[in-house]
Amino acid sequence: MKRAPRIRCTLLAILCALLHCSMAHGSEVTHAASLLSSWDAFAFKIENTQCRVGIASVKLSVSKLTPKGGNLVATYSIDVPLSKSSSDTGLIVLPIELTVDQLGTRGGTLTGVAYSNKEGATPNKIICEVRPHEDQGIRLSIITDKRTLKFKSRYTVIATATDS
């Protein structure tokens, strides 16, 4: 619970910075508030994590999730040291169904697809459950034909450069 206010503080700091910038350039304050409700000025970073499948450790690394065409998009890498043939890389596409401030305040679930770079691989469903009240926790489930990989991690919402 100690870290739950952290996301609110981060969002508040970003909003204050946007308001300050907006006022310095003579723009309306409502423009800064609309930026906070939009993903255009933000990205989502998930810390590297791992889970276990039997005796095997499965490591997950996700690049910064950035908004593109109404989706949060990132590349991923799954490393299975005991079975290199099971290792994988690809693209995650999560349709944006909640604003950044809604996710930061209430949390929520984004459901999308993980597209493997392996030839002939079928896309896998990915469920991303954001839990701001649990140490900025995030639960990622990747559902394959053989099993469901369940990862627990933490996330950070970061401001990105915008065209002005």
Secondary structure, DSSP 8 states (H G I E B T S, - for coil): -TTHHHHHHHHHHHHHHHHHHHHHTT--HHHHHHHHTSSTTEEEEE--EEEEETTEEEEEEE--BEEETTEEEEEEEEE-TT-GGG-EEEEEEEE--S-HHHHHHH-EEEEEEEEESSTT---EEEEEEEETTTTTEEEEEEE-SS-EEEEEEEEEEEE-----
